[in-house]
Amino acid sequence: MDLGLAGRTALVLGGSQGLGLGVARALLEEGAEVAIASRSLEGLSAARAGLAEALRPRCRLVVADLGAPGAGETIAAAARQEVGEIDILVNNSGGPPTGLPSGVSPAEMQAQFGRMVEPLIALTLALLPGMRARRFGRILTIASSGVVQPIPHLPISNSLRSALVGFMKTLAGEVAKDGVTVNVLAPGRIATDRTRTLDAAAAVRSGRSEAEVAKESAAGIPAGRYGTVEEFGAVAAFLAGRGASYVTGSVIRVDGGAIRSI
Ligand SMILES: NC(=O)c1ccc[n+]([C@@H]2O[C@H](COP(=O)([O-])OP(=O)(O)OC[C@H]3O[C@@H](n4cnc5c(N)ncnc54)[C@H](OP(=O)(O)O)[C@@H]3O)[C@@H](O)[C@H]2O)c1
């Protein structure tokens, strides 16, 4: 199936590793020009070096900290400079700290809002007018299965990602007639550094080994395993493609069946 992504331009946040890199690779494999963004030039350069040689020239790097003032606008400008007007925006960020809801620090919540929510909305708004004018746009936001079924020990993630879902759903209704789709991806457990860090934290909490925690966690997923970044990237690429033009305002689970509700 040709997804119609050849020649399209994309910006993928958190593109140096994990889910973001999985999505970037899938878009590059479909022929898109992709700017990947993160804080570390070293990480981004290593990510590009790990791509198949034929994909590297179409992969551009944007170094930026989502927590810096004005990050949304800065990243939008830098990405335009690298690949031109952006057709496909993949919103993503680092994950927040774990802990009990009763132990959340409001100051930490506010700081995380400044890294996980505000810059993604600012970036979306900066790129939206161009998408509407060209009558094509794909806005994908990587959230979490926690927006459907809150995850214990991830209160900040559950809260702030739900804020993004609320914004994106509202935006989807406004721009659907302009050829711009707005969807949220809800990963369950996809094997990345982040899931390894979460398993390590759970191991410390429960006095077990990380391997035991991961085994139990995988056993609770109907698929019986964690997902791969390739599986995640394939779903994102489909949503970014022309075949997904009538899918908007949705939260799409990529979780091996982990969430049991309909
Ligand atoms: N993996 C899963 O199964 C899963 C499930 C649910 C939700 N999620 C969430 O989805 C997101 C991506 O997951 P992942 O597993 O790919 O995480 P990851 O491996 O930790 O990757 C995070 C990415 O975000 C970048 N980043 C972190 N802080 C940043 C900042 N302040 N400014 C700019 N870039 C920043 C990192 O690069 P630098 O460090 O170089 O900046 C990296 O590229 C995370 O928020 C995670 O919590 C993941």
The ligand as a Tripos MOL2 file, in Angstrom:
@<TRIPOS>MOLECULE
LIG
   48    52     1     0     0
SMALL
NO_CHARGES

@<TRIPOS>ATOM
      1 N1          7.3110    3.4410   25.4420 N.am      1 LIG1
      2 C1          6.0580    3.2810   25.8340 C.2       1 LIG1
      3 O1          5.5340    2.1680   25.8460 O.2       1 LIG1
      4 C2          5.2450    4.4710   26.2840 C.ar      1 LIG1
      5 C3          3.9620    4.2400   26.7830 C.ar      1 LIG1
      6 C4          3.1900    5.3190   27.1800 C.ar      1 LIG1
      7 C5          3.6900    6.6000   27.0800 C.ar      1 LIG1
      8 N2          4.9570    6.7890   26.6000 N.ar      1 LIG1
      9 C6          5.4500    8.1580   26.5260 C.3       1 LIG1
     10 O2          5.7410    8.4960   25.1830 O.3       1 LIG1
     11 C7          6.8600    9.3790   25.1510 C.3       1 LIG1
     12 C8          7.9520    8.7590   24.2800 C.3       1 LIG1
     13 O3          8.2430    7.4950   24.8160 O.3       1 LIG1
     14 P1          9.6360    6.7610   24.6120 P.3       1 LIG1
     15 O4          9.4380    5.4290   25.1730 O.co2     1 LIG1
     16 O5         10.1020    6.9470   23.2250 O.co2     1 LIG1
     17 O6         10.5550    7.6350   25.5940 O.3       1 LIG1
     18 P2         12.1280    7.8330   25.5920 P.3       1 LIG1
     19 O7         12.8200    6.6550   25.0380 O.co2     1 LIG1
     20 O8         12.4600    8.3020   26.9760 O.co2     1 LIG1
     21 O9         12.3760    9.0510   24.5580 O.3       1 LIG1
     22 C9         12.0420   10.3690   24.9000 C.3       1 LIG1
     23 C10        12.4620   11.3070   23.7740 C.3       1 LIG1
     24 O10        12.0960   12.6280   24.1420 O.3       1 LIG1
     25 C11        13.2430   13.4900   24.0870 C.3       1 LIG1
     26 N3         13.1180   14.4870   25.1500 N.ar      1 LIG1
     27 C12        13.0370   14.2540   26.4800 C.ar      1 LIG1
     28 N4         12.9290   15.4110   27.1410 N.ar      1 LIG1
     29 C13        12.9490   16.4060   26.2030 C.ar      1 LIG1
     30 C14        12.9110   17.8310   26.2670 C.ar      1 LIG1
     31 N5         12.8170   18.4920   27.4410 N.pl3     1 LIG1
     32 N6         12.9740   18.5290   25.1130 N.ar      1 LIG1
     33 C15        13.0790   17.9000   23.9170 C.ar      1 LIG1
     34 N7         13.1130   16.5500   23.8020 N.ar      1 LIG1
     35 C16        13.0590   15.8120   24.9280 C.ar      1 LIG1
     36 C17        14.4310   12.5480   24.3020 C.3       1 LIG1
     37 O11        15.6380   13.0350   23.7500 O.3       1 LIG1
     38 P3         16.6750   13.9510   24.5950 P.3       1 LIG1
     39 O12        16.8490   13.3000   25.9210 O.co2     1 LIG1
     40 O13        17.8970   13.9760   23.7260 O.co2     1 LIG1
     41 O14        16.0640   15.3150   24.6890 O.co2     1 LIG1
     42 C18        13.9530   11.3290   23.5140 C.3       1 LIG1
     43 O15        14.1930   11.5320   22.1340 O.3       1 LIG1
     44 C19         7.3000    9.5820   26.5970 C.3       1 LIG1
     45 O16         6.6960   10.7430   27.1070 O.3       1 LIG1
     46 C20         6.7500    8.3500   27.2870 C.3       1 LIG1
     47 O17         6.5310    8.5750   28.6650 O.3       1 LIG1
     48 C21         5.7330    5.7670   26.2030 C.ar      1 LIG1
@<TRIPOS>BOND
     1     1     2 1
     2     2     3 2
     3     2     4 1
     4     4     5 ar
     5     4    48 ar
     6     5     6 ar
     7     6     7 ar
     8     7     8 ar
     9     8     9 1
    10     8    48 ar
    11     9    10 1
    12     9    46 1
    13    10    11 1
    14    11    12 1
    15    11    44 1
    16    12    13 1
    17    13    14 1
    18    14    15 2
    19    14    16 1
    20    14    17 1
    21    17    18 1
    22    18    19 2
    23    18    20 1
    24    18    21 1
    25    21    22 1
    26    22    23 1
    27    23    24 1
    28    23    42 1
    29    24    25 1
    30    25    26 1
    31    25    36 1
    32    26    27 ar
    33    26    35 ar
    34    27    28 ar
    35    28    29 ar
    36    29    30 ar
    37    29    35 ar
    38    30    31 1
    39    30    32 ar
    40    32    33 ar
    41    33    34 ar
    42    34    35 ar
    43    36    37 1
    44    36    42 1
    45    37    38 1
    46    38    39 2
    47    38    40 1
    48    38    41 1
    49    42    43 1
    50    44    45 1
    51    44    46 1
    52    46    47 1
@<TRIPOS>SUBSTRUCTURE
     1 LIG1         1 GROUP 0 **** ****
